[in-house]
Amino acid sequence: MNASGARQSATSSKSRSTFRAPLILFWTGLFIRVLYITIAHTYRFSSFEDHFTFGYEMARVARALVTGFGYADPFSGHTGPTAWVPPLYPLLIAAVFKLTGIYTLKSAWILLTLNSVFSAATALCVHEIAARCCNRRVALWSAWIWALYPAAMQYATRWVWETSLSTFLFAAVLVLALRMRAVGEVAPTPNRQSIPQWLLFGLLWALIALSNSTLLLFLPVCGIWILIGSPNKPVALARAALAAFLFVACIAPWVWRNWISFHAFIPMRSNLGAELYAGNGRGSYGFRYGVLIGLPEQDTQHRLYVQLGEIAYVKQRGDLAKAWIRAHPGHFAALSLKRFYFFWASVPHPSSKHWFLDFVRQVNYCLPSITGVLGLALSLKRRTPAAGLFAWAFVLLPVTYYFITVEARFRHPLEPLIVIFSVYLFQSATSRSDRLDERSF
């Protein structure tokens, strides 16, 4: 390597190293989360309805796996094979159940701690995204807010569900995309879109698909964005094809299992029709509280689910939902607008015990949406690197929920970007204020 090439490589390496987050972010975030889990006893889930709030349908499936019934029984009793939930997180729960017992306190503590690992690791991704696209000041503020802000850790410390894992995977794939486009680097390396990077891209998206398939709406945009920035597009296309092959190979066993179990093509999960009816069918008001399958085996919907089988039941619910929507298009449009509003402004909380606490919760949820969207708009105006890519995330990730159902946790995969753009907005306002003060002297 000649002297010029050596200098360029050193400069590029130095540039990349400045984006890496200090590990104290991860360890502090993890310590705070695990400390809260332990002191607040959030691992003590209610035994009501046979511990259903401990992992809900995913833990039910995990129990069936551990007890020899296979990937089955998402509700009460032995109801047969299921594809109600994607397999990645139930398999993780099953592994913990196998080691430390089904629905035990130790299992709950371990699973919440694993969630906390995913959540704390997301802070590292937040730092690199902000450092590459904004500046180090925005990166540090954003990452520390994610590490320490209670709202950012609630799903890790209280929910045995895939939310924290999916959020980490999505943030990680954004970091990988920025690296492959060399965003923020002074002297990008020629092999920045190497075969290992493309294979990692395919693997990460396969894990996302097997965890929260709704996020797949963003996959084509992300892949195309990387390809557009490739210095050698024919080579990049060939490597992207390898990534696509790996993606298909990773999800193929799950698709094949569903074909064998149900004699139907089910790419990821089977519950769309039931969810559609719960959010839009007769008597619905935009959410699914109390409309999905009940837990007791005496419940009417539970009996119908057992009688018809999962696929036939979901198809029946879906047909009823479509018929109701066709007959009441105005009502469906109103519910969709309602869900659009609540996705960003705060989903009603049926268990709220005091109006003031509910008001605080709503402000805590709504304000970051406002500042995050304003920060995104500002970054688009200023042509901040990758702002267009992130704008597509804001557009695409919520789309499914607008038309089916909405819960507060559905916004969580977007919240790393919301934090970054909120900090960017306030940091930009502060910088402008400082410049005005300097001019006044």
N, C-alpha and C positions, 0 to 999 in steps of 0.2 A: 504494500500500500504506500502511495506517495505521501508527501507531507501534507498536501492539500486535502487528500482523502482522509488522512488521520485526523486533521483538525476538524473536518466536517463531521466525522463519526463522534469525536469527543464532544463537539458542540451539541449534536443531536442527543447523545446520551445524557449530557448535563441538562438539556432542556427537558427530556422525559423525566428525569429524576425529580425535578421541581414540582411535578404534578402529583407525586406519590404522597399520600397522607401520613402524618406521624402516627405510629402504632398506638400511641397513648389514647387517641380517639377511640379506637376499637376497645381497648382494655377498660377504659373509663366507662364507656357505654355499656359494655357487658357487665361490669361490676355493679353499676347502678341498677340495671335490670334484674340481675340475679338477687341482689340485696332486697329489692322491692318484692320479688316473688316470695322470698324466704320470710321476710318480716311481716308482710301483709297477708301471708298464707293464701295467696291466689291459687296455689296448687290444690287447695281443698275444695273440690267441686261438689255440688249437691248430689246426693244419692237419689233424688227424685226421678221417677221414671227410669229407674235402672241406670243412673249416671249419664243420662242423655246429654246434658250440657258439657260433659267431658268429651269433647271431640265430635259430638253430634253424629251425622251419618258416617263420617270418615272413621271415627273410632268404632262404630258398630261394624263396619266392614273389616277393620283391623282385628276386632274380636273374632269375627267369623274365620278370618285367615288363621289365627293362632289356634282356634279350637277345631280346625279341620273341616270347616264348611266351605272353604274356598273364598273367592272374592264375591261376597254375597251379603244379604241381610242388612240393608242400610237402616231399617226401622226396627220395630219390635218383632220378636219371634224369628223363625226361620222362613224367610220369604223367597229364597232362591237366588240365583245369580243376579248380579247387578252391574250396571255401568253408570249409576247415578252420579258418582263422583269420579274424577280422574285418579289414576293409581299412585302417583308419586308420594303424596303425603300419607295416605293410608298405609302404604308399605313401610314408611318410616315409623308410624305409630305401631304397626304390627311388630317391627323389630324391637321396639322398646317394650311392648307388652310381653314379648317372648322372653326378654331378659329380666324384667322387674315386676311382671304381673299385670293382669288385666284390671284396669281402672283402679290401680293402687296409687297412694300418695306419692310414692317414689317415682312411678311412671309419669305422673302429672308433673312433678318437679323437673324431671329430666327433659320432658317434651317442651315445657315452657323455657327451660334453659337453652335448649337447641334453637327454639324460636328467637331467643335473645341473642344467640350467636349470629343468626342471619340478620337480625335487626341492627346489631352493632356493626357488623361487616358492611352494611349498607352505608354507614357513615363514611367509610373509606371511599366508596364509589361516589358519594355526594361530593367529597372533597376533590376527587380527580375530575369529575365532570365540570365543576365550577372553576377549578384551576385552569383547565384547558380552554374553556369557553369565555370566562370572565377574567378574574384575577385572583391572586392568592388571598387577598383580604376577604372577598366574597366566599372563597373556598373554605377558609377557616371558620368564618361565622356560620356558614351553612352546615358544615360538618359538625360543629359543636352543638348547634341547635338540634340537629338530628340525634346526636349522642345523648343529650341531656333533657330535651323537651318532653314532658310526660305524654303529650298527645301522640308523639312519634313512636312511643314504646308500648302503647296500650294493647295492641294486638299481639305483641310478643309476650307480654307478661300475664295476660288474662285469657287468651283464646288458644285452644288447641285446634288449630286450623292452618291452612296453607298460606295465609295472608302474608306473613313475614317472609316466608321462603320465596313466594312469587315476587314480592317487592324487591328482594335482594337479587334474584335472577334477572329481573327486568333492568335494574340499575347496572348490573354487571354487563349485560349485553350492550347497554348504552356506552359504557366505558370502552368496551371492545370496539364498538363502531367508531368512536372518536380516535382511538389508537390507530385503527386501520385507515382512517382518513388523515392521520397525523395532525389533528386539530391542535393548534397552539404551539406546535414544534417549530423551532427556528429553521432547522435543516433536516427535513424528513429523510429517513433511511429509504433506499430504493426498494427494499423487500418488506415494506411495512404491511403489505397484504399477502403474507406468506401462506403456504398451505396449512401449517399448524393453526394460524389465526382463523382461516376460513373453516377449518374443521371444528375449532372451538366455537365459532359462530353457530354452526349447525347443531352442535351438542347442546349449547345453552338454550337455543330455541326449542329443541326437543324436550329438554327438562321443563321449560316454560309450558309447552303444550301439555305435558303430563301432569302439570301442577295447576295451571289456570289457563285453559285454552282460549278464553276470551281475549287475552293479550295477543293472540296470533294475528289479529287484524293489523297490527303494526309491523309484522314481519316483512311483507313485500316492500313497504316504504323504506324500512331500515336497510334491507338488502340492496335496493336500487340506489339509495343514497350513497352507500359504500362504493358500489360499482361506478357511479358517476365520477367519483374522485379518484378512480384508479389510474395510475400512469400508463398501464398497459391493459387495455380493456379485453382483448381476446384471451390473454392469460388469466385475468381476473374472472372472466366468465367461466372458464374451465374449472377454476378453483371453487367458484360459487356452485357449480354443478356437483363437485365433490361434497361440499357442505350440504347441499340438498339431498344427496344420496345418504349421507350420514344421518340427517334429520329423519328421513323416511325409514331407514333401518332401525333407528331407536324407537320410533312409535309403532312400527309394524307388529311387534309381538302383542301389543295391546289391541290393535285393530283386529288381528287374527283371533285372539282370544274372544273378542266380542262376536266375531262371525261364527265361531264354533259354539259359543254359548247361546246366542240368540238367532242365528241364521239371518243376520241383518248386518248391513254396513253401518257401523257406529264408530266414526273416527276418534272421538274423545269421550263424550258422555251422552247419556240417553234421555236426560230429564227436560229437554227444551219444551216439549208440549205441555208438561205439567206446570212448569214455571210460567209459561205464556198464559195458561188458564188462570193460575193463581193471581197474576198481575192484571189480567184484562178480561176475565170471564164474568159470568153473571154474579152480581153481588160484590165484585172487586172494587177497590178504591185506589188502585195503583201500586199497592204493596202486597206481600204474600202472607202477612201475619194471619194465622189461624185458618188459612185456606188450603195449604198443602196437606199431605197425608198426616193424620194424627198418630200419636204414639201408641195408645192402648189398642190392643188387638180387636176390641169391640167397636172401634171407630169405623164409621161407614166407609170413608175413603180407604182406610187400611184394608178392610175386608174386600173392597173392590179391587185394590191393587193386588192382593193375594189371589183373588179369583181369576182375574184377567192375565196376570203376569205383567212384568214391568213394561215390556215393549208395547203390548196391546193397551195397557192402561195409559201410558204416555201418549200414544196415538189418539186414543179416545179423548183425552183432555185437550190435546192440541187441536183436534177437529172441532170440538166444542168452542174453543177459544177463537178459532178462525171464523166460525159461523157467527159468533157474537160480535166480533170486530166488524165483519161485513155488514151486519145488521145495525151496528151503532158506531159508524166511523167517527162521528163527532165526539162521542164519549172516549173512544180510543185516542184521538188526537189530544183531547184535554188531559187524559191520564199521562200521555207521553210528555206533554209540556210540564205537567206537574212533576214528573220524575226528573226531567231536565233541571228544573228549579231545585229540587231537593238533593240531587247529586252534588250540586255546587254550594247550596245554601245551608243544608243540614237536614238530615232525615229525621222525621218525628220519632221520638223515643217513647214507646208505650209504657215503659216502667218508670218514667220520671216521677220523682217523689215531691219535688218542690219547684215552684215556678222560677225562682231565682237561679237554682242550680241548672235548670233546663235552659234558662237564658244565657248563662255563662257558657254552657256546652255549645249552644248554637253560635254564639259569637266566636268561640274558639275554633269552630269548624268553618264558619262562613268567611271570616276575615282573611285567613290564608288563601282561600279561593280567589278573593278579590285582588289581593296584593300579588298573588302568583300570576294571574291572568294579565294584570297591568304590567308586571315585570316582563312577562313574555312579549307583550305588545311593544314595550320599550326596546327590548332586545331585537325584535324584528325591525323596528324603525332604525336602529343603529347598526343593523346587519351584524350582530354578534355571531361568531362562528356556531354553526349547527342549530341556530334558532329556528330555522325552517323545519328541521327534523323534529325538534321538540314540539313545535306547533302541531305537527301531525299526530304526535302522541296525545296532546290535549284534545284533538278532534276525534281520534279513532277509538281510544280506550274506553270512553264512556258510552259509545253509540249503542251497543247491545242493551245496556241497562236502561236507556231512555225508553225503549219499546217493550221491555219485559218486566223488570222489577229493579229496585234500587235499595241498597243498604249503605251505611256509612263506610264499612270496610272496603267497598268496591273502589273507593277513591284512593286507597292506600298506595297502590303501585305508582300512581302519579305524584304522590306527596314528596318524594325526593326532589323532583323538578319544581314543585310548588315552593318548597323551602328555598331552593337556589334562586328562583326568580323573585321571590319576596325579598330576599336579602339584596339581590341585585338592584331592585327598585329603590329600597331605602338607602343603599350605599350610593347610588347615583344621585339621589336627592341630597344626601349629605355632601357629596363632592361638589355639586352645583352650588350649594349654600356656602361652602368654603371658598369657592372661586369668587362669589359675589362679595363675601366679606373682605377678601384680599383687594378687590377693586375699590372698595369703599375707603381704603386707607390712602 
